[in-house]
């Protein structure tokens, strides 16, 4: 599970880096999992978040062969938004990927 | 439209969809067609995808093929649709479900997936299909017109949401054209409808083609969220 989690974390970080270059956005990833993304002073506005999520969905599908919808009702209704930080987003993506296996 | 661009049309096995696909192929534009039946168009510029608009997986497969073969999509024409005339009191749930799923869900899913591809080039044109039955509030078309009304609202909201990605979303509301879609409608109903138009004649597929050409023109970047009805019918 840890390896899987690390793999997903790496994929998300790679996608964020590529996204920042393509869109001329700066996200300081030095805080690792704690890096803020959206809300609470995070660097992304709502349109950038939409673009990033679409890009992460595409990366996950290309690398794992599994199609996931990250911004579903479940994500939106959580007390703690999965889009707040890289760590929370990683955990949420992992949850979606392992959902079918349960 | 430039020759290296890629255009996706749904419902290309017959009618307007087939006509449009053939027109754009003649212009040397890469056209991808999607329909339940096998290809009825023979052109080097035409790629056919057999799929079911009611099946999200089959729509996603279509986009997988576009990504693989062309790596881009410039224009989506959401042409596929079904019509049904019936009194509200006689309309079964199954009809309601089929019409909304084909017309509205289909347009939504195709547009969503198309926009994901289009945003990469910061350019895209999405064309939806409505009908003059919406502004005319035609009796007997409660479900069909409502599904198209939903498409008009979708057009306006998507236009706002997709504008930051350089994507325009517009809609055409054709007046009656002699296609399979309306051949089941009684003649007196069609005549009555034609009489409500400012220009009292059947539309031709070329009239639809003309409006679509305007919408997809690169210079039409400020034209978005609009519905154009043919034949002088107004809301």
Contacts between the chains, C-beta under 8 A, distances in Angstrom:
chain1	res1	chain2	res2	distance
A	47	B	164	4.9
A	51	B	119	6.7
A	51	B	165	7.7
A	54	B	116	5.3
A	54	B	119	7.3
A	58	B	116	7.3
A	67	B	60	6.9
